[in-house]
Amino acid sequence: MNRFQSFAKASLATLILTTGSAVFAGTANDVLPEIKAIAAKPEVIAAVKAQNGKGLTLDAIKAMDSKWISAAGGLPEGKAMMESPVSKALLAAEKAKPYFTETILTDNQGANVAISAMTSDYWQGDEPKFVKAWADGKGDDYIARAKKDESSGAVVSQVSVPVMDGGKAIGTLTIGVNVQALP
């Protein structure tokens, strides 16, 4: 049994404990191929490469993160990001699946490149969804433990994969998966 199958079983057990006796047919692991396919789209790779090409420093990213948090996502940069072609493409991919809830594309430092909805912060680089999927530049898949989203009531797991270019991780893609809506 690979580590993802083990994790999926553990997640399901946790889900049963936290949501009562409800058992869902699918797991977040089941949609991993779909999420990897989105991360491999040419427009996704191009957007991450373009962001990485800007050469933003971590200090500049953290400064934007502070502004972003203070403005509660109301910055013009956030609104422009949501209007970008790649954000719109990610939103369309999200809306095509009833179990996808939120999409965040990041660069090689964890800064937002594209988002389907306004995020609470700009820099994901200090969060497990980025750290685990980035895997020190090697890239790895990461499925966060499912938990109940207080605002929506849905049980959501964040699934993160590396965005790869020529066998090298260049960023990450995280998609929230509503495990209650899985087929």
C-alpha positions as CSV (number, residue, x, y, z in Angstrom):
1,M,0.0,0.0,0.0
2,N,1.5,3.4,-1.0
3,R,1.5,6.4,1.3
4,F,-1.4,8.0,-0.5
5,Q,-3.6,4.9,-0.1
6,S,-2.7,4.8,3.6
7,F,-3.4,8.5,3.9
8,A,-6.7,8.1,2.1
9,K,-7.8,5.4,4.5
10,A,-6.7,7.5,7.5
11,S,-8.6,10.5,6.1
12,L,-11.7,8.4,5.7
13,A,-11.5,7.1,9.2
14,T,-11.0,10.6,10.5
15,L,-13.9,11.8,8.4
16,I,-16.2,9.2,9.8
17,L,-15.1,10.2,13.3
18,T,-15.7,13.9,12.8
19,T,-18.9,13.8,10.7
20,G,-20.7,10.9,12.4
21,S,-21.5,7.7,10.6
22,A,-21.6,9.2,7.1
23,V,-19.4,7.3,4.6
24,F,-18.7,8.9,1.3
25,A,-18.0,6.8,-1.9
26,G,-14.9,8.7,-3.0
27,T,-11.8,10.2,-1.4
28,A,-9.7,13.2,-2.2
29,N,-7.1,10.7,-3.5
30,D,-9.6,9.7,-6.3
31,V,-9.4,13.2,-7.9
32,L,-5.6,13.5,-7.8
33,P,-5.3,12.6,-11.5
34,E,-7.8,15.3,-12.4
35,I,-5.9,17.9,-10.4
36,K,-2.6,16.8,-11.9
37,A,-4.1,17.2,-15.4
38,I,-5.1,20.8,-14.6
39,A,-1.6,21.6,-13.2
40,A,-0.1,20.3,-16.5
41,K,-2.1,22.6,-18.7
42,P,0.1,24.8,-20.9
43,E,-1.6,28.0,-19.7
44,V,-1.0,27.1,-16.0
45,I,2.6,26.3,-16.7
46,A,3.1,29.5,-18.7
47,A,1.5,31.6,-15.9
48,V,3.8,30.2,-13.2
49,K,6.9,30.6,-15.5
50,A,5.9,34.2,-16.1
51,Q,5.5,34.9,-12.4
52,N,8.8,33.1,-11.6
53,G,10.5,35.2,-14.3
54,K,9.6,38.4,-12.4
55,G,12.3,37.5,-9.8
56,L,10.2,38.7,-6.9
57,T,12.2,38.6,-3.6
58,L,10.7,36.9,-0.6
59,D,10.7,40.3,1.2
60,A,8.6,41.7,-1.6
61,I,6.2,38.8,-1.4
62,K,5.9,39.1,2.3
63,A,5.3,42.8,2.0
64,M,2.5,42.2,-0.5
65,D,1.1,39.5,1.9
66,S,0.9,42.0,4.7
67,K,-0.9,44.5,2.5
68,W,-3.2,41.7,1.2
69,I,-4.2,40.5,4.7
70,S,-4.7,44.1,5.9
71,A,-7.0,44.9,2.9
72,A,-8.9,41.6,3.4
73,G,-8.3,40.8,-0.3
74,G,-9.5,44.2,-1.4
75,L,-6.4,45.2,-3.2
76,P,-6.4,46.0,-6.9
77,E,-3.7,43.3,-7.4
78,G,-6.1,40.7,-6.0
79,K,-9.0,41.8,-8.2
80,A,-6.7,41.9,-11.3
81,M,-5.4,38.4,-10.4
82,M,-8.9,37.0,-10.3
83,E,-9.6,38.6,-13.8
84,S,-6.5,37.0,-15.4
85,P,-7.0,34.4,-18.1
86,V,-5.5,31.7,-16.1
87,S,-7.6,32.5,-13.0
88,K,-10.7,32.3,-15.2
89,A,-9.5,29.0,-16.7
90,L,-9.0,27.6,-13.2
91,L,-12.4,28.8,-12.1
92,A,-14.0,27.2,-15.2
93,A,-12.2,23.9,-14.3
94,E,-13.4,24.2,-10.7
95,K,-17.0,24.9,-11.8
96,A,-17.0,21.9,-14.0
97,K,-16.7,19.6,-11.0
98,P,-19.2,19.7,-8.2
99,Y,-16.6,18.6,-5.7
100,F,-14.0,21.3,-6.4
101,T,-14.4,24.3,-4.1
102,E,-11.4,26.7,-4.3
103,T,-8.3,26.8,-6.5
104,I,-4.9,28.5,-5.8
105,L,-2.0,28.5,-8.2
106,T,1.4,29.6,-6.7
107,D,4.9,30.3,-7.9
108,N,8.1,28.7,-6.7
109,Q,8.0,30.7,-3.5
110,G,4.3,30.2,-2.7
111,A,3.1,33.5,-3.9
112,N,-0.3,33.5,-5.6
113,V,-0.3,33.4,-9.3
114,A,-4.0,32.7,-10.0
115,I,-7.0,32.2,-7.7
116,S,-10.6,31.2,-8.3
117,A,-11.8,33.2,-5.2
118,M,-10.2,35.8,-3.1
119,T,-7.7,34.2,-0.6
120,S,-7.2,35.4,2.9
121,D,-3.5,35.9,2.2
122,Y,-1.2,36.3,-0.8
123,W,1.7,34.1,0.3
124,Q,1.0,30.4,0.7
125,G,4.8,29.6,1.1
126,D,4.6,29.0,4.9
127,E,1.6,26.7,4.7
128,P,1.6,22.9,4.4
129,K,-0.3,22.9,1.1
130,F,2.6,24.7,-0.5
131,V,5.5,23.3,1.6
132,K,4.5,19.6,1.1
133,A,3.7,19.9,-2.6
134,W,6.8,22.0,-3.3
135,A,8.9,19.5,-1.4
136,D,12.1,21.6,-1.6
137,G,11.7,22.0,-5.4
138,K,11.3,18.2,-6.1
139,G,7.6,18.3,-6.2
140,D,5.2,15.9,-4.4
141,D,1.5,15.3,-4.1
142,Y,-0.1,16.4,-0.8
143,I,-3.6,15.7,0.5
144,A,-4.6,17.6,3.6
145,R,-6.8,15.9,6.2
146,A,-10.4,16.7,5.5
147,K,-12.1,19.1,7.8
148,K,-15.4,20.9,8.1
149,D,-15.4,24.3,6.5
150,E,-17.3,26.5,9.1
151,S,-18.5,29.0,6.5
152,S,-20.0,26.4,4.0
153,G,-20.5,23.4,6.3
154,A,-18.8,21.2,3.7
155,V,-16.1,18.7,4.6
156,V,-13.1,19.8,2.5
157,S,-9.6,18.5,1.9
158,Q,-7.0,20.6,0.2
159,V,-5.2,18.6,-2.5
160,S,-1.9,20.1,-3.7
161,V,0.3,19.0,-6.6
162,P,3.4,20.5,-8.1
163,V,3.3,22.4,-11.3
164,M,6.0,20.7,-13.4
165,D,8.0,22.0,-16.3
166,G,10.5,19.7,-17.9
167,G,10.5,17.3,-14.9
168,K,11.2,20.2,-12.5
169,A,8.7,21.7,-10.0
170,I,8.1,25.4,-10.8
171,G,5.1,26.1,-8.5
172,T,2.0,24.4,-7.0
173,L,-1.7,24.0,-7.6
174,T,-4.1,23.5,-4.7
175,I,-7.7,22.6,-5.1
176,G,-10.2,22.3,-2.3
177,V,-12.2,19.1,-2.6
178,N,-15.6,18.7,-1.0
179,V,-15.4,15.0,-0.1
180,Q,-19.1,14.9,0.6
181,A,-19.7,15.7,-3.1
182,L,-17.4,13.1,-4.5
183,P,-19.1,10.4,-6.7
